[in-house]
Amino acid sequence: MKKITLDARELEHPKPLAMAINILRALEEDDYLYMIHRKNPIPLIDLAQEHHFQVISQEDAEGIWHILITKNPSVDLKEYLFV
């Protein structure tokens, strides 16, 4: 699996959403987006799920959100969380 990282903690709306959508459009079956954000990006998560992407979103102890998205339904994204 190839990790594509997007650190959106310092970006202002709507730039993180636009960047993430562009990454998802180009995402290969064996790639995943690892987005780091200061909040849980519900619109992105909803959009990804509507397009049948697999999504996991989790907040860490510092209040930072880690969002993983892949096209591959057989991948356990929990294995890649915080990696």
VOPAGU-2260 file (C-alpha; in pm, 1 decimal, decimal comma):
REM VOPAGU-2260
SITE   aa  ch    i         X         Y         Z
SITE  MET   A    0       0,0       0,0       0,0
SITE  LYS   A    1     124,4     342,8     -96,2
SITE  LYS   A    2      51,2     619,7     153,4
SITE  ILE   A    3     -38,3     964,5      18,7
SITE  THR   A    4     -17,4    1215,2     303,3
SITE  LEU   A    5    -210,5    1540,5     323,8
SITE  ASP   A    6    -140,0    1751,7     632,6
SITE  ALA   A    7    -430,5    1996,6     640,1
SITE  ARG   A    8    -382,7    2129,8     992,9
SITE  GLU   A    9    -264,9    2472,5     877,2
SITE  LEU   A   10    -490,2    2501,9     569,6
SITE  GLU   A   11    -810,7    2705,8     559,8
SITE  HIS   A   12   -1144,9    2587,4     421,3
SITE  PRO   A   13   -1209,2    2494,6     140,5
SITE  LYS   A   14    -849,7    2412,7      43,5
SITE  PRO   A   15    -823,1    2080,9     239,7
SITE  LEU   A   16   -1143,8    1947,6      83,4
SITE  ALA   A   17   -1039,4    2047,4    -268,9
SITE  MET   A   18    -693,1    1895,2    -226,9
SITE  ALA   A   19    -834,3    1572,9     -82,1
SITE  ILE   A   20   -1086,9    1538,0    -365,1
SITE  ASN   A   21    -807,8    1576,2    -621,7
SITE  ILE   A   22    -607,4    1305,2    -446,4
SITE  LEU   A   23    -909,7    1071,1    -433,3
SITE  ARG   A   24    -972,2    1119,6    -806,2
SITE  ALA   A   25    -619,5     997,6    -880,7
SITE  LEU   A   26    -606,8     728,8    -612,2
SITE  GLU   A   27    -502,0     384,8    -733,0
SITE  GLU   A   28    -648,5      62,8    -590,4
SITE  ASP   A   29    -339,9       0,8    -373,6
SITE  ASP   A   30    -304,3     360,0    -249,1
SITE  TYR   A   31    -457,3     530,8      48,5
SITE  LEU   A   32    -496,6     890,7     154,1
SITE  TYR   A   33    -370,9     968,1     504,3
SITE  MET   A   34    -507,9    1308,3     596,3
SITE  ILE   A   35    -412,8    1488,9     916,1
SITE  HIS   A   36    -658,0    1761,2    1016,0
SITE  ARG   A   37    -749,1    1978,5    1313,2
SITE  LYS   A   38   -1114,6    1870,5    1279,3
SITE  ASN   A   39   -1311,8    1575,7    1146,7
SITE  PRO   A   40   -1386,1    1657,2     778,0
SITE  ILE   A   41   -1744,3    1526,1     762,4
SITE  PRO   A   42   -1813,8    1651,8     405,5
SITE  LEU   A   43   -1507,5    1466,4     275,4
SITE  ILE   A   44   -1597,6    1149,8     465,2
SITE  ASP   A   45   -1956,3    1159,2     337,2
SITE  LEU   A   46   -1840,6    1216,7     -20,2
SITE  ALA   A   47   -1588,0     932,8      -2,8
SITE  GLN   A   48   -1845,7     691,9     138,1
SITE  GLU   A   49   -2099,1     790,6    -128,5
SITE  HIS   A   50   -1839,2     688,8    -388,7
SITE  HIS   A   51   -1780,2     354,8    -212,5
SITE  PHE   A   52   -1441,8     437,3     -65,1
SITE  GLN   A   53   -1346,5     276,2     262,5
SITE  VAL   A   54   -1294,7     540,2     533,5
SITE  ILE   A   55   -1167,2     548,1     890,0
SITE  SER   A   56   -1146,4     864,1    1099,6
SITE  GLN   A   57   -1004,3     885,8    1449,5
SITE  GLU   A   58    -902,6    1163,4    1686,6
SITE  ASP   A   59    -576,7    1124,1    1879,6
SITE  ALA   A   60    -500,0    1233,2    2236,2
SITE  GLU   A   61    -386,1    1579,3    2116,2
SITE  GLY   A   62    -715,5    1646,6    1935,0
SITE  ILE   A   63    -571,4    1588,4    1588,0
SITE  TRP   A   64    -783,5    1391,2    1341,8
SITE  HIS   A   65    -637,0    1110,7    1131,3
SITE  ILE   A   66    -846,9    1022,7     826,4
SITE  LEU   A   67    -761,4     727,6     602,2
SITE  ILE   A   68    -938,5     664,2     272,2
SITE  THR   A   69    -887,0     389,0      14,2
SITE  LYS   A   70   -1068,6     236,7    -283,1
SITE  ASN   A   71    -960,3    -113,1    -182,1
SITE  PRO   A   72   -1241,4    -278,9      18,7
SITE  SER   A   73   -1019,7    -564,3     139,2
SITE  VAL   A   74    -772,9    -343,3     327,7
SITE  ASP   A   75    -799,9    -305,5     705,8
SITE  LEU   A   76    -725,9      66,3     741,7
SITE  LYS   A   77    -685,1      28,3    1119,0
SITE  GLU   A   78    -347,8    -135,4    1046,5
SITE  TYR   A   79    -229,8     190,6     886,2
SITE  LEU   A   80    -367,5     428,6    1148,3
SITE  PHE   A   81     -97,5     640,4    1318,7
SITE  VAL   A   82     171,5     488,0    1094,6
